Amino acid sequence: MTTPNLKVDDLHVSIEDKEILKGFGIEINGGEIHAIMGPNGTGKSTLASALMGHPNYEITKGNATFNGEDLLEMEVDERAQAGLFLAMQYPSEVSGVTNADFIRSAINSGREEGDEISLMKFIRHMDDKMGKLEIDSSFQHRYLNEGFSGGEKKRNEILQMLMLEPKIAILDEIDSGLDIDALKVVAQGVNDMRSDDFGCLIITHYQRLLNYVTPDKVHVMMQGRIVKSGGPELAERLEAEGYDWIKNELGIEDETVGQE
Ligand SMILES: Nc1ncnc2c1ncn2[C@@H]1O[C@H](COP(=O)(O)OP(=O)(O)OP(=O)(O)O)[C@@H](O)[C@H]1O
């Protein structure tokens, strides 16, 4: 078994000719949980979308490898099948496709023909994970995210992660809109995945999630790149003091890419 590895080096990404990521770099290995914090508009979601291969995001420079393979050359479905997972900040609603059907086809798309998960095994597995996440069993028959509350959508993203068992997961503001109990349940879901065969990048604005999921590294992102890295104590200081001290320390005058 090879340890999962996501390596991003000097990544530059533009949207509609506006450069958002300006030399972003990170390396995440199996067994590691990294957190990225940063002011609004610094490109955190852009990073997540670009790594998943969203067509609107143009990579103008730099590279990214996933388990040694050129990630940027892979199609979107190939990235998912290889074990890269993104829990989106704003999960989409898909009418006509039930939650269970969506997750089952996602699991099977990563498997060889003849090796598909059996219906019985799938149901048992899904019941188990839904129980852990305290999701009502009726949700498996509801259309994907349709009419789900904000917090239910976030729990559903974690359900997908637990079911798909990715090698590296990017969780984009998975804590936004969660009540305290749901936050703990979601955090437990992430902690259940912790192993040498799983690495995670948590994008968040608040330290509170990191009280329950202790990150190995915390990175601060500004102006489209990481400007400072440290341990969990960095997140605590950001929560207490905001970003001004980093801007002063590094001589950064403006935290948003848009205003440059
Ligand atoms: N589709 C798009 N078209 C034009 N500009 C975009 C598009 N998507 C993102 N941007 C711009 O890119 C910049 C970075 O946005 P992004 O969502 O990556 O930031 P973020 O760090 O995730 O912000 P937040 O913390 O508010 O979620 C912003 O200025 C945003 O307006």
The ligand as a Tripos MOL2 file, in Angstrom:
@<TRIPOS>MOLECULE
LIG
   31    33     1     0     0
SMALL
NO_CHARGES

@<TRIPOS>ATOM
      1 N1        -16.4580   32.1770  -11.4160 N.pl3     1 LIG1
      2 C1        -15.8250   33.2890  -11.0330 C.ar      1 LIG1
      3 N2        -15.8040   34.3790  -11.8230 N.ar      1 LIG1
      4 C2        -15.1480   35.5020  -11.4330 C.ar      1 LIG1
      5 N3        -14.4720   35.6330  -10.2860 N.ar      1 LIG1
      6 C3        -14.4650   34.5900   -9.4760 C.ar      1 LIG1
      7 C4        -15.1360   33.3550   -9.7930 C.ar      1 LIG1
      8 N4        -14.9230   32.4840   -8.7870 N.ar      1 LIG1
      9 C5        -14.1620   33.1200   -7.8760 C.ar      1 LIG1
     10 N5        -13.9050   34.3820   -8.2940 N.ar      1 LIG1
     11 C6        -13.1270   35.3950   -7.5530 C.3       1 LIG1
     12 O1        -11.9250   34.7850   -7.1140 O.3       1 LIG1
     13 C7        -11.5440   35.3020   -5.8410 C.3       1 LIG1
     14 C8        -11.2950   34.1420   -4.8960 C.3       1 LIG1
     15 O2        -12.5210   33.4970   -4.6110 O.3       1 LIG1
     16 P1        -12.5980   32.1910   -3.6930 P.3       1 LIG1
     17 O3        -14.0320   31.7660   -3.6240 O.co2     1 LIG1
     18 O4        -11.6070   31.2070   -4.1600 O.co2     1 LIG1
     19 O5        -12.1150   32.7840   -2.2990 O.3       1 LIG1
     20 P2        -12.1850   32.1540   -0.8440 P.3       1 LIG1
     21 O6        -10.8460   32.3870   -0.2420 O.co2     1 LIG1
     22 O7        -12.6890   30.7490   -0.9060 O.co2     1 LIG1
     23 O8        -13.2540   33.0980   -0.1740 O.3       1 LIG1
     24 P3        -14.3070   32.8480    1.0320 P.3       1 LIG1
     25 O9        -13.4820   32.7430    2.2700 O.co2     1 LIG1
     26 O10       -15.1320   34.0830    1.0060 O.co2     1 LIG1
     27 O11       -15.0890   31.5910    0.7230 O.co2     1 LIG1
     28 C9        -12.6650   36.2370   -5.4090 C.3       1 LIG1
     29 O12       -12.2530   37.5630   -5.6780 O.3       1 LIG1
     30 C10       -13.8300   35.8270   -6.2870 C.3       1 LIG1
     31 O13       -14.7000   36.9050   -6.5420 O.3       1 LIG1
@<TRIPOS>BOND
     1     1     2 1
     2     2     3 ar
     3     2     7 ar
     4     3     4 ar
     5     4     5 ar
     6     5     6 ar
     7     6     7 ar
     8     6    10 ar
     9     7     8 ar
    10     8     9 ar
    11     9    10 ar
    12    10    11 1
    13    11    12 1
    14    11    30 1
    15    12    13 1
    16    13    14 1
    17    13    28 1
    18    14    15 1
    19    15    16 1
    20    16    17 2
    21    16    18 1
    22    16    19 1
    23    19    20 1
    24    20    21 2
    25    20    22 1
    26    20    23 1
    27    23    24 1
    28    24    25 2
    29    24    26 1
    30    24    27 1
    31    28    29 1
    32    28    30 1
    33    30    31 1
@<TRIPOS>SUBSTRUCTURE
     1 LIG1         1 GROUP 0 **** ****
